[in-house]
Amino acid sequence: MENTTHAKRNSSSTGFWLVALGAALWGISPLFRINLLEHLTSMQVVLVEHLLVCLVAGPILWKNRHELKHLKLKHYLAMLFISWGGSALASVIFTMALTNGDLNAVILLQKMQPIFAILLAKLILKETLPQKFGALFIVAIIGTYLLTFGFHLPFGGGTEWLKIGSLLSLLAAALWGGSTVMGRLLLGQIQYSTVTSIRYVFAIPLLVGMTWIEGGVTNLPQAGPALTSIIINLLAQALLPGLLSLLLYYKGLSSTKASMATLAELSFPMTGIIVNWLAFGEMITLAQLVGFIFIWSVLFILTRQQQTNQNQLSIN
């Protein structure tokens, strides 16, 4: 019995650090994306990134194609949302946000994804909202305000008050949060590996069309240092914050409690802030720190509630 308990603790501890490492890799994404944006448009970056991941995702989807035969219309619509909204559009929007606002705010605002997921789960999956969600949502909104505007009023000269980068980051967070909900809908019917493959493969037609319209398909560097830089950064982006981070994260999550995973995921903004400071000279402000603490506190309370409810169900 002691050996079994010890093994479970070791597995949980290993899972925690795998989640932390996977989340930390997300934080280095701006380092590669911003370098790529010196030579490519946002849509070009996302298109080529998806094409690289599809070298792995394509064969997986082909192997599991039989899982798609008996799905309903709502499942195909969920696939469309995950691939076009959560993968293609959200990635393009997030990449655009990195060049249109405070880098730290863009990174920290991504912690709003679970809040959007909870709201959409209520609307689409008819899930019950957590206790005191209204009050917690207000706290999260205050945190979002502080990350976006600091301790200042939301207006200034010209269109300063719009804070385009923060708005784009929130839109990306909403799309990724919505993809979580649609993923839950699909996971009852098909494997996670199939859902992940669909996310990338089905996004390709939309991304090709968008890039073609902007004239980016044929407007790529042909040779020289620019092409070398693009290849290195694209490979690093696709493999590290992309494929490797997901493999580590979901491997760790399989043996980690939700409340502990929330703590482990703090490595994402921490890494992002360090990268922004060392590479781009962006320092976090006091308002951003306070805003992030507000949002993270809400997420921690929500995950603790979820864990308590799961424990009660298992006892019953």
VOMI-588413 format. One record per atom (N, C-alpha, C, O): x, y, z. Coordinates in steps of 0.1 Angstrom, whole numbers, padded with zeros to 4 digits, always signed. Layout:
N
XYZ
...
//
This chain:
316
+0008-0012+0000
+0000+0000+0000
+0009+0013+0000
+0006+0022-0007
+0019+0012+0008
+0028+0024+0009
+0035+0026-0004
+0037+0038-0008
+0039+0015-0011
+0046+0017-0024
+0036+0023-0034
+0041+0031-0042
+0023+0019-0034
+0014+0024-0043
+0012+0039-0041
+0011+0047-0050
+0010+0043-0028
+0009+0057-0025
+0021+0065-0029
+0019+0076-0034
+0033+0060-0026
+0045+0067-0030
+0046+0068-0045
+0050+0079-0050
+0042+0058-0053
+0042+0059-0067
+0033+0069-0072
+0036+0077-0082
+0021+0070-0066
+0011+0080-0070
+0016+0094-0068
+0015+0103-0076
+0023+0096-0056
+0029+0110-0053
+0040+0113-0063
+0040+0125-0068
+0048+0103-0066
+0059+0106-0076
+0053+0109-0090
+0058+0118-0097
+0042+0102-0094
+0036+0105-0107
+0029+0119-0107
+0030+0126-0117
+0023+0122-0096
+0017+0136-0095
+0027+0147-0095
+0025+0157-0102
+0039+0144-0088
+0049+0154-0088
+0055+0156-0102
+0058+0167-0107
+0058+0145-0109
+0063+0145-0123
+0053+0152-0132
+0057+0160-0140
+0040+0149-0130
+0030+0155-0139
+0030+0170-0137
+0028+0178-0147
+0031+0175-0124
+0031+0189-0121
+0042+0196-0129
+0040+0207-0135
+0054+0190-0129
+0066+0197-0135
+0065+0196-0151
+0070+0204-0158
+0059+0185-0156
+0056+0184-0170
+0047+0195-0175
+0049+0201-0185
+0036+0198-0167
+0026+0208-0170
+0034+0222-0170
+0032+0230-0179
+0042+0224-0160
+0049+0236-0158
+0059+0239-0170
+0060+0250-0175
+0066+0228-0174
+0075+0229-0185
+0068+0232-0198
+0072+0240-0206
+0057+0224-0201
+0049+0227-0213
+0044+0241-0213
+0044+0247-0224
+0038+0246-0202
+0033+0259-0202
+0044+0270-0204
+0042+0280-0210
+0056+0267-0198
+0067+0276-0199
+0071+0278-0214
+0075+0289-0218
+0070+0267-0221
+0074+0268-0236
+0064+0277-0243
+0068+0284-0253
+0052+0279-0239
+0043+0288-0245
+0048+0302-0244
+0046+0310-0253
+0055+0305-0233
+0059+0319-0230
+0071+0323-0239
+0073+0335-0240
+0077+0314-0245
+0088+0318-0254
+0084+0321-0268
+0091+0325-0277
+0071+0319-0271
+0065+0320-0284
+0068+0334-0290
+0071+0335-0302
+0066+0345-0282
+0068+0359-0288
+0083+0361-0294
+0085+0368-0303
+0092+0354-0288
+0106+0355-0292
+0107+0351-0307
+0114+0358-0314
+0101+0340-0311
+0101+0335-0325
+0092+0343-0334
+0095+0347-0345
+0080+0346-0329
+0070+0352-0337
+0074+0366-0341
+0072+0370-0352
+0079+0374-0331
+0083+0388-0334
+0095+0388-0344
+0096+0396-0353
+0104+0378-0343
+0115+0377-0352
+0110+0374-0366
+0115+0380-0376
+0100+0365-0367
+0094+0362-0380
+0087+0374-0386
+0086+0375-0398
+0081+0382-0378
+0073+0393-0383
+0082+0404-0389
+0077+0413-0395
+0095+0403-0388
+0104+0412-0395
+0104+0409-0410
+0108+0417-0418
+0101+0396-0413
+0101+0392-0427
+0088+0388-0433
+0086+0388-0445
+0079+0383-0424
+0066+0378-0429
+0054+0385-0423
+0056+0392-0413
+0042+0384-0429
+0030+0389-0423
+0025+0379-0413
+0030+0368-0412
+0015+0383-0405
+0010+0375-0394
+0004+0362-0401
+0006+0351-0395
-0003+0363-0412
-0009+0352-0418
+0001+0342-0424
-0001+0330-0424
+0012+0348-0430
+0023+0339-0435
+0029+0331-0424
+0031+0319-0425
+0031+0337-0412
+0037+0330-0401
+0028+0318-0397
+0033+0307-0395
+0016+0321-0395
+0006+0311-0390
+0004+0300-0400
+0004+0288-0397
+0004+0303-0413
+0002+0293-0424
+0014+0284-0424
+0012+0272-0424
+0026+0289-0424
+0037+0280-0425
+0039+0272-0412
+0043+0260-0413
+0036+0278-0401
+0036+0270-0388
+0026+0259-0389
+0030+0248-0384
+0014+0261-0394
+0005+0250-0395
+0009+0239-0405
+0007+0227-0402
+0015+0243-0416
+0020+0234-0425
+0030+0224-0419
+0031+0212-0422
+0039+0230-0411
+0050+0222-0405
+0043+0212-0395
+0047+0200-0395
+0034+0217-0387
+0028+0208-0377
+0019+0197-0384
+0018+0186-0379
+0014+0200-0396
+0006+0190-0403
+0014+0179-0408
+0009+0168-0412
+0027+0180-0409
+0036+0169-0412
+0034+0157-0402
+0036+0145-0406
+0031+0161-0390
+0028+0151-0379
+0013+0148-0378
+0009+0137-0377
+0005+0159-0379
-0009+0158-0376
-0017+0151-0388
-0026+0144-0385
-0012+0153-0400
-0019+0147-0412
-0019+0132-0411
-0030+0126-0412
-0008+0125-0409
-0008+0111-0408
-0017+0105-0397
-0024+0095-0398
-0017+0113-0385
-0026+0109-0374
-0041+0109-0378
-0048+0100-0375
-0044+0120-0385
-0058+0122-0389
-0062+0111-0399
-0073+0106-0398
-0053+0108-0408
-0056+0098-0418
-0058+0084-0412
-0067+0076-0415
-0050+0081-0402
-0050+0068-0395
-0064+0067-0387
-0070+0056-0386
-0069+0078-0381
-0081+0078-0373
-0093+0083-0381
-0103+0087-0375
-0093+0083-0394
-0103+0089-0402
-0117+0082-0400
-0127+0088-0402
-0116+0069-0396
-0129+0062-0394
-0137+0068-0383
-0149+0065-0382
-0131+0075-0374
-0138+0081-0362
-0148+0092-0367
-0157+0096-0359
-0146+0097-0379
-0154+0109-0384
-0167+0104-0391
-0175+0113-0394
-0169+0091-0393
-0180+0086-0401
-0194+0089-0395
-0203+0092-0403
-0195+0087-0382
-0208+0087-0376
-0211+0099-0368
-0219+0099-0358
-0205+0110-0371
-0207+0123-0363
-0219+0130-0368
-0223+0129-0379
-0224+0139-0359
-0236+0147-0363
-0231+0161-0368
-0219+0164-0367
-0241+0168-0373
-0238+0182-0378
-0231+0190-0368
-0222+0198-0371
-0236+0190-0355
-0230+0198-0345
-0215+0195-0342
-0207+0204-0339
-0211+0183-0345
-0197+0179-0343
-0189+0185-0354
-0177+0189-0352
-0194+0185-0366
-0187+0191-0377
-0186+0206-0376
-0175+0212-0380
-0196+0212-0370
-0195+0227-0368
-0185+0229-0357
-0178+0239-0357
-0184+0220-0347
-0174+0222-0337
-0160+0221-0342
-0151+0228-0339
-0158+0212-0352
-0145+0210-0359
-0141+0223-0366
-0130+0228-0366
-0152+0229-0372
-0149+0241-0380
-0145+0253-0371
-0136+0260-0374
-0152+0253-0359
-0148+0264-0350
-0134+0262-0344
-0126+0272-0344
-0131+0250-0341
-0117+0247-0335
-0106+0250-0345
-0096+0256-0342
-0108+0246-0358
-0098+0248-0368
-0097+0262-0374
-0087+0268-0375
-0109+0267-0377
-0109+0281-0383
-0108+0292-0373
-0101+0301-0374
-0116+0290-0362
-0116+0300-0351
-0104+0299-0342
-0096+0308-0340
-0103+0287-0335
-0093+0285-0325
-0079+0284-0330
-0069+0287-0323
-0077+0278-0342
-0064+0276-0347
-0059+0287-0357
-0049+0293-0355
-0067+0289-0367
-0063+0298-0378
-0065+0313-0373
-0055+0320-0372
-0077+0317-0371
-0079+0331-0367
-0073+0335-0354
-0067+0346-0354
-0074+0327-0344
-0069+0331-0331
-0054+0332-0332
-0048+0342-0326
-0047+0323-0339
-0032+0324-0340
-0028+0337-0348
-0018+0343-0344
-0036+0340-0359
-0033+0352-0366
-0035+0365-0357
-0027+0374-0357
-0046+0365-0350
-0049+0376-0342
-0039+0378-0331
-0035+0389-0328
-0035+0367-0324
-0025+0368-0314
-0012+0373-0319
-0005+0381-0313
-0008+0368-0331
+0005+0373-0337
+0004+0388-0340
+0014+0395-0338
-0008+0392-0345
-0009+0407-0347
-0009+0415-0335
-0003+0426-0334
-0014+0409-0324
-0014+0416-0311
+0000+0419-0306
+0002+0429-0299
+0009+0410-0309
+0023+0411-0304
+0030+0424-0310
+0039+0429-0304
+0025+0429-0321
+0031+0440-0328
+0022+0453-0326
+0025+0463-0332
+0012+0452-0318
+0002+0463-0317
-0001+0467-0302
-0011+0472-0299
+0008+0464-0293
+0006+0467-0279
+0017+0463-0270
+0027+0459-0274
+0014+0464-0257
+0024+0461-0247
+0025+0445-0247
+0015+0438-0245
+0037+0440-0248
+0039+0426-0249
+0035+0419-0237
+0029+0408-0237
+0038+0424-0225
+0034+0418-0213
+0019+0417-0211
+0014+0407-0207
+0012+0428-0215
-0003+0427-0214
-0008+0417-0223
-0018+0410-0219
-0003+0416-0235
-0008+0406-0245
-0006+0392-0239
-0015+0383-0241
+0005+0389-0233
+0008+0376-0227
-0002+0373-0215
-0008+0363-0214
-0002+0383-0206
-0010+0381-0193
-0025+0380-0196
-0032+0372-0189
-0030+0386-0206
-0044+0386-0209
-0049+0372-0214
-0061+0369-0214
-0039+0364-0218
-0043+0350-0222
-0048+0342-0210
-0054+0331-0213
-0046+0346-0198
-0051+0339-0186
-0066+0341-0185
-0072+0335-0177
-0072+0349-0194
-0087+0350-0194
-0094+0339-0202
-0106+0337-0202
-0086+0330-0209
-0092+0319-0217
-0101+0311-0209
-0112+0308-0214
-0098+0306-0197
-0107+0298-0189
-0120+0305-0186
-0131+0298-0185
-0120+0318-0184
-0132+0325-0181
-0142+0325-0193
-0154+0323-0191
-0136+0327-0204
-0144+0327-0217
-0150+0312-0219
-0161+0311-0223
-0141+0303-0215
-0146+0289-0217
-0157+0285-0208
-0167+0278-0212
-0157+0290-0196
-0168+0288-0186
-0181+0294-0191
-0192+0288-0191
-0180+0307-0196
-0192+0313-0201
-0198+0306-0213
-0210+0304-0214
-0189+0302-0223
-0194+0295-0235
-0199+0281-0232
-0208+0277-0238
-0193+0275-0222
-0198+0262-0217
-0212+0263-0212
-0221+0254-0214
-0215+0274-0205
-0229+0276-0200
-0239+0278-0212
-0250+0273-0211
-0234+0286-0222
-0243+0289-0233
-0245+0277-0242
-0256+0275-0247
-0234+0270-0245
-0235+0259-0256
-0237+0246-0250
-0245+0238-0255
-0230+0242-0239
-0231+0229-0233
-0241+0228-0222
-0243+0218-0216
-0247+0240-0218
-0257+0241-0207
-0251+0236-0194
-0258+0231-0185
-0238+0239-0192
-0231+0235-0179
-0235+0245-0169
-0238+0257-0172
-0235+0241-0156
-0239+0250-0145
-0227+0259-0142
-0215+0254-0141
-0229+0272-0140
-0219+0281-0136
-0213+0278-0122
-0221+0274-0114
-0200+0280-0120
-0195+0278-0106
-0201+0288-0096
-0208+0298-0100
-0200+0284-0083
-0206+0293-0073
-0199+0306-0073
-0187+0308-0075
-0208+0316-0071
-0204+0331-0070
-0196+0335-0083
-0187+0343-0082
-0200+0329-0094
-0193+0332-0106
-0194+0347-0110
-0185+0353-0115
-0206+0353-0107
-0208+0367-0111
-0198+0376-0104
-0192+0384-0111
-0196+0374-0091
-0186+0382-0084
-0172+0379-0089
-0164+0389-0090
-0169+0367-0091
-0155+0363-0096
-0153+0369-0110
-0142+0373-0113
-0163+0369-0118
-0162+0375-0131
-0159+0390-0131
-0151+0395-0139
-0165+0397-0122
-0163+0411-0120
-0148+0413-0116
-0142+0423-0121
-0143+0405-0107
-0129+0406-0103
-0120+0404-0115
-0110+0411-0116
-0123+0394-0123
-0115+0391-0135
-0115+0403-0145
-0105+0406-0151
-0127+0410-0146
-0128+0421-0155
-0120+0433-0149
-0113+0440-0157
-0119+0434-0136
-0111+0445-0130
-0096+0442-0134
-0089+0451-0137
-0092+0429-0132
-0079+0425-0136
-0076+0428-0150
-0065+0432-0154
-0085+0425-0159
-0083+0428-0173
-0082+0442-0176
-0073+0446-0184
-0089+0451-0169
-0088+0465-0171
-0074+0470-0167
-0068+0478-0174
-0069+0465-0155
-0056+0469-0151
-0045+0465-0160
-0036+0472-0162
-0047+0453-0166
-0037+0448-0176
-0037+0457-0188
-0027+0459-0195
-0049+0462-0192
-0050+0469-0204
-0047+0484-0203
-0040+0490-0211
-0053+0490-0192
-0052+0505-0191
-0043+0509-0179
-0040+0521-0178
-0040+0500-0170
-0032+0504-0158
-0041+0511-0148
-0053+0509-0148
-0035+0520-0141
-0043+0528-0131
-0048+0541-0138
-0049+0552-0131
-0051+0541-0151
-0055+0553-0158
-0069+0551-0163
-0074+0540-0164
-0075+0562-0167
-0088+0562-0174
-0087+0557-0188
-0076+0559-0194
-0097+0550-0193
-0096+0544-0206
-0098+0553-0218
-0105+0550-0227
-0092+0564-0218
-0092+0573-0229
-0080+0582-0229
-0074+0585-0219
-0077+0587-0241
-0066+0596-0242
-0066+0603-0256
-0077+0604-0262
-0055+0608-0260
-0055+0615-0273
-0057+0605-0285
-0052+0594-0284
-0065+0609-0295
-0067+0601-0307
-0074+0588-0303
-0084+0588-0297
-0069+0577-0308
-0075+0564-0305
-0067+0556-0295
-0067+0544-0295
-0059+0563-0287
-0051+0556-0277
-0059+0547-0268
-0054+0536-0264
-0071+0551-0264
-0079+0544-0255
-0083+0530-0260
-0087+0522-0252
-0082+0528-0273
-0086+0515-0279
-0077+0504-0275
-0082+0492-0273
-0064+0507-0273
-0055+0496-0269
-0056+0484-0278
-0060+0473-0273
-0053+0486-0291
-0056+0475-0301
-0049+0462-0297
-0056+0451-0298
-0037+0462-0292
-0030+0450-0289
-0038+0442-0278
-0039+0430-0279
-0043+0449-0268
-0050+0442-0257
-0063+0437-0262
-0067+0426-0259
-0070+0444-0271
-0083+0440-0276
-0081+0427-0285
-0089+0418-0284
-0070+0427-0293
-0067+0416-0301
-0064+0404-0293
-0068+0392-0296
-0056+0406-0282
-0053+0395-0273
-0065+0389-0266
-0066+0377-0265
-0075+0397-0262
-0087+0392-0256
-0095+0385-0266
-0101+0375-0263
-0096+0389-0279
-0103+0382-0289
-0097+0368-0292
-0104+0359-0293
-0084+0368-0292
-0077+0355-0293
-0080+0346-0282
-0083+0334-0283
-0080+0351-0270
-0083+0344-0257
-0097+0338-0258
-0100+0327-0254
-0107+0346-0263
-0121+0342-0264
-0122+0330-0274
-0129+0321-0272
-0115+0331-0286
-0115+0321-0296
-0109+0308-0290
-0114+0297-0293
-0098+0309-0283
-0091+0297-0277
-0100+0291-0266
-0101+0279-0265
-0106+0300-0258
-0116+0295-0248
-0127+0288-0254
-0132+0277-0249
-0133+0293-0265
-0143+0287-0273
-0139+0273-0278
-0147+0264-0279
-0127+0272-0282
-0121+0260-0288
-0121+0249-0277
-0123+0237-0280
-0118+0253-0264
-0118+0244-0253
-0132+0237-0252
-0134+0225-0250
-0143+0246-0253
-0156+0241-0252
-0160+0232-0263
-0166+0221-0261
-0156+0236-0275
-0159+0227-0287
-0151+0214-0286
-0156+0204-0291
-0139+0215-0280
-0131+0203-0278
-0138+0193-0269
-0138+0181-0271
-0144+0198-0258
-0152+0190-0249
-0163+0183-0256
-0166+0171-0254
-0170+0190-0265
-0181+0184-0273
-0176+0172-0282
-0183+0162-0283
-0164+0174-0288
-0159+0164-0297
-0152+0152-0289
-0153+0141-0294
-0146+0155-0278
-0139+0144-0271
-0148+0133-0266
-0143+0122-0263
-0161+0135-0265
-0170+0124-0262
-0172+0115-0274
-0178+0104-0272
-0167+0119-0286
-0170+0111-0298
-0157+0106-0304
-0156+0095-0310
-0146+0114-0304
-0133+0110-0310
-0122+0112-0301
-0123+0119-0291
-0110+0106-0304
-0098+0107-0295
-0092+0121-0295
-0095+0129-0305
-0085+0124-0285
-0079+0138-0284
-0068+0140-0295
-0067+0151-0301
-0061+0129-0299
-0051+0130-0310
-0058+0134-0323
-0052+0141-0331
-0070+0129-0325
-0078+0132-0337
-0082+0147-0337
-0082+0153-0347
-0087+0151-0325
-0091+0165-0324
-0080+0175-0326
-0081+0185-0333
-0068+0171-0321
-0056+0180-0323
-0052+0180-0337
-0049+0191-0342
-0053+0169-0344
-0050+0169-0358
-0059+0177-0367
-0055+0184-0376
-0072+0175-0364
-0083+0183-0371
-0080+0198-0369
-0082+0206-0378
-0076+0202-0357
-0073+0216-0354
-0064+0222-0364
-0065+0234-0368
-0053+0215-0368
-0043+0220-0377
-0047+0218-0391
-0045+0227-0400
-0051+0205-0394
-0053+0202-0409
-0064+0209-0415
-0063+0214-0426
-0076+0210-0408
-0087+0217-0413
-0085+0232-0414
-0093+0239-0422
-0075+0238-0407
-0073+0252-0408
-0065+0256-0421
-0066+0268-0424
-0059+0247-0427
-0050+0250-0439
-0058+0257-0450
-0053+0267-0455
-0070+0252-0454
-0076+0259-0466
-0080+0273-0463
-0078+0282-0471
-0084+0276-0450
-0087+0290-0447
-0075+0299-0447
-0075+0310-0452
-0064+0293-0441
-0051+0301-0440
-0045+0303-0454
-0040+0314-0457
-0046+0294-0463
-0041+0295-0477
-0050+0306-0484
-0044+0315-0490
-0063+0306-0482
-0071+0316-0488
-0069+0330-0483
-0068+0339-0491
-0067+0331-0470
-0064+0344-0464
-0051+0350-0468
-0050+0362-0472
-0041+0341-0469
-0027+0345-0473
-0027+0348-0488
-0020+0358-0492
-0035+0341-0496
-0035+0344-0510
-0042+0357-0513
-0037+0365-0521
-0052+0361-0505
-0059+0373-0507
-0050+0385-0504
-0051+0395-0511
-0042+0384-0494
-0033+0395-0490
-0020+0395-0499
-0012+0404-0497
-0019+0385-0508
-0008+0384-0517
+0005+0379-0511
+0016+0381-0516
+0003+0371-0500
+0015+0366-0492
+0020+0353-0497
+0031+0349-0493
+0012+0345-0504
+0016+0332-0508
+0029+0332-0517
+0038+0324-0515
+0030+0342-0526
+0041+0343-0535
+0051+0353-0530
+0062+0355-0537
+0048+0360-0519
+0057+0371-0515
+0066+0366-0503
+0064+0371-0492
+0075+0357-0506
+0084+0351-0496
+0098+0353-0500
+0101+0353-0512
+0108+0356-0490
+0122+0356-0494
+0127+0344-0500
+0123+0333-0496
+0135+0345-0511
+0139+0333-0518
+0152+0328-0513
+0155+0316-0515
+0161+0336-0508
+0174+0331-0503
+0180+0342-0494
+0175+0352-0492
+0192+0338-0489
+0200+0348-0481
+0197+0347-0466
+0189+0338-0462
+0202+0356-0458
+0200+0356-0443
+0186+0356-0439
+0182+0350-0429
+0177+0364-0446
+0163+0365-0443
+0156+0351-0443
+0149+0348-0434
+0159+0343-0454
+0153+0330-0455
+0158+0321-0444
+0151+0313-0438
+0171+0322-0441
+0177+0313-0430
+0170+0317-0417
+0167+0308-0409
+0169+0330-0414
+0162+0334-0401
+0148+0329-0401
+0143+0324-0390
+0141+0329-0412
+0127+0324-0412
+0126+0309-0409
+0118+0305-0401
+0135+0302-0416
+0135+0287-0414
+0138+0283-0399
+0131+0275-0394
+0148+0290-0393
+0152+0287-0380
+0140+0290-0370
+0137+0282-0361
+0135+0302-0371
+0124+0306-0362
+0111+0299-0364
+0104+0296-0354
+0108+0295-0376
+0096+0287-0379
+0097+0273-0373
+0088+0269-0366
+0108+0267-0375
+0110+0254-0369
+0110+0254-0354
+0104+0246-0347
+0116+0264-0348
+0116+0266-0333
+0102+0268-0328
+0098+0263-0318
+0094+0277-0335
+0081+0280-0331
+0072+0268-0332
+0064+0265-0323
+0073+0261-0343
+0064+0249-0345
+0067+0238-0335
+0058+0231-0331
+0080+0236-0332
+0084+0224-0324
+0084+0227-0309
+0080+0218-0302
+0088+0239-0305
+0089+0242-0291
+0076+0247-0284
+0070+0239-0277
+0071+0259-0287
+0058+0263-0282
+0047+0256-0288
+0035+0257-0283
+0049+0249-0299
+0038+0242-0306
+0037+0228-0302
+0031+0225-0291
+0043+0219-0309
+0042+0204-0307
+0047+0199-0294
+0040+0193-0287
+0059+0203-0290
+0065+0197-0278
+0058+0202-0266
+0056+0194-0256
+0054+0215-0265
+0047+0220-0254
+0034+0213-0251
+0030+0210-0240
+0026+0210-0262
+0014+0203-0261
+0016+0188-0256
+0008+0184-0247
+0026+0182-0261
+0029+0168-0257
+0032+0168-0242
+0027+0159-0234
+0041+0177-0237
+0045+0177-0223
+0033+0181-0214
+0030+0175-0204
+0025+0191-0219
+0014+0196-0211
+0003+0186-0208
-0001+0183-0197
-0001+0179-0219
-0012+0169-0218
-0007+0156-0211
-0015+0150-0204
+0006+0153-0213
+0011+0142-0205
+0011+0145-0190
+0007+0136-0182
+0015+0156-0187
+0015+0160-0172
+0001+0162-0167
-0001+0158-0155
-0008+0167-0175
-0022+0170-0170
-0029+0157-0167
-0038+0157-0159
-0025+0146-0173
-0032+0133-0171
-0030+0128-0157
-0038+0119-0152
-0020+0133-0149
-0018+0128-0136
-0017+0140-0126
-0011+0139-0115
-0022+0152-0130
-0022+0164-0121
-0035+0169-0119
-0044+0170-0128
-0039+0173-0106
-0051+0179-0103
-0053+0192-0110
-0043+0199-0112
-0065+0196-0112
-0068+0209-0119
-0062+0221-0111
-0056+0230-0117
-0064+0220-0098
-0059+0232-0090
-0044+0233-0090
-0039+0244-0090
-0037+0221-0090
-0023+0221-0091
-0018+0225-0105
-0008+0232-0106
-0025+0221-0115
-0022+0225-0129
-0022+0240-0131
-0014+0246-0138
-0032+0247-0124
-0033+0261-0124
-0021+0268-0119
-0016+0278-0124
-0016+0262-0108
-0003+0268-0102
+0008+0265-0112
+0017+0274-0114
+0009+0253-0118
+0020+0250-0127
+0020+0259-0139
+0030+0263-0145
+0008+0263-0144
+0007+0271-0156
+0011+0286-0154
+0012+0293-0163
+0015+0289-0141
+0021+0302-0139
+0034+0304-0146
+0039+0315-0148
+0040+0292-0149
+0053+0293-0157
+0051+0300-0170
+0061+0305-0176
+0039+0299-0176
+0036+0306-0189
+0038+0321-0189
+0047+0326-0196
+0031+0328-0180
+0033+0343-0180
+0047+0346-0174
+0053+0356-0179
+0052+0338-0165
+0065+0341-0159
+0076+0341-0170
+0084+0350-0171
+0076+0330-0178
+0085+0328-0189
+0084+0340-0199
+0093+0345-0204
+0071+0342-0203
+0068+0353-0212
+0073+0366-0208
+0079+0374-0216
+0071+0370-0195
+0076+0383-0190
+0091+0383-0190
+0097+0394-0194
+0098+0372-0187
+0113+0372-0187
+0118+0373-0201
+0127+0381-0203
+0112+0366-0210
+0116+0368-0225
+0114+0382-0229
+0123+0387-0236
+0102+0388-0226
+0100+0402-0230
+0110+0411-0225
+0114+0421-0231
+0114+0409-0212
+0124+0418-0206
+0138+0416-0212
+0144+0426-0215
+0142+0404-0213
+0156+0401-0218
+0157+0404-0233
+0167+0410-0238
+0147+0401-0241
+0148+0402-0256
+0143+0415-0261
+0148+0421-0271
+0133+0421-0254
+0126+0433-0260
+0126+0445-0250
+0121+0456-0253
+0132+0443-0238
+0133+0455-0229
+0120+0459-0223
+0118+0470-0218
+0110+0450-0223
+0096+0453-0217
+0096+0449-0202
+0098+0437-0199
+0094+0458-0194
+0093+0456-0179
+0078+0456-0175
+0070+0464-0180
+0074+0446-0166
+0061+0446-0161
+0058+0458-0152
+0067+0461-0144
+0046+0463-0152
+0043+0475-0144
+0035+0470-0131
+0031+0458-0131
+0034+0478-0121
+0027+0475-0109
+0012+0472-0112
+0007+0462-0107
+0006+0479-0121
-0008+0477-0125
-0010+0463-0131
-0019+0456-0129
+0000+0460-0140
-0001+0447-0147
+0000+0435-0137
-0007+0425-0138
+0009+0437-0127
+0011+0427-0117
-0002+0425-0108
-0006+0414-0106
-0008+0436-0104
-0020+0436-0096
-0031+0429-0105
-0039+0421-0100
-0032+0434-0117
-0043+0428-0126
-0041+0413-0128
-0051+0406-0128
-0029+0409-0130
-0026+0394-0132
-0030+0387-0119
-0036+0376-0120
-0027+0392-0107
-0030+0385-0095
-0045+0384-0093
-0050+0374-0088
-0052+0394-0097
-0067+0394-0097
-0072+0382-0105
-0080+0374-0101
-0068+0381-0118
-0072+0371-0127
-0068+0357-0123
-0076+0348-0123
-0056+0356-0118
-0051+0343-0114
-0058+0338-0101
-0061+0326-0100
-0061+0347-0092
-0069+0344-0080
-0083+0338-0084
-0087+0328-0078
-0089+0344-0093
-0102+0340-0098
-0101+0325-0104
-0109+0317-0100
-0091+0323-0112
-0089+0310-0118
-0086+0299-0107
-0090+0288-0108
-0078+0303-0097
-0074+0294-0086
-0087+0290-0078
-0089+0278-0075
-0095+0300-0075
-0108+0297-0068
-0117+0288-0076
-0123+0278-0071
-0118+0290-0089
-0127+0282-0098
-0122+0268-0099
-0130+0259-0098
-0108+0266-0100
-0103+0252-0101
-0104+0245-0088
-0106+0233-0088
-0103+0252-0077
-0105+0246-0064
-0119+0241-0062
-0122+0230-0057
-0129+0249-0067
-0143+0245-0066
-0145+0233-0075
-0152+0224-0070
-0139+0233-0087
-0141+0221-0096
-0135+0209-0089
-0141+0198-0090
-0124+0210-0083
-0117+0198-0077
-0126+0193-0065
-0127+0181-0063
-0131+0202-0057
-0140+0198-0046
-0152+0191-0051
-0156+0181-0045
-0158+0196-0061
-0170+0190-0067
-0167+0176-0072
-0175+0166-0070
-0156+0174-0078
-0152+0161-0084
-0149+0151-0072
-0153+0140-0073
-0143+0156-0062
-0141+0147-0050
-0154+0143-0044
-0155+0131-0039
-0163+0152-0043
-0176+0148-0037
-0184+0138-0045
-0190+0129-0040
-0183+0140-0059
-0189+0130-0068
-0183+0116-0067
-0190+0106-0067
-0170+0116-0065
-0163+0103-0064
-0166+0096-0051
-0167+0084-0051
-0168+0104-0040
-0172+0098-0027
-0186+0092-0028
-0189+0081-0023
-0195+0100-0035
-0209+0095-0036
-0210+0083-0045
-0221+0078-0047
//
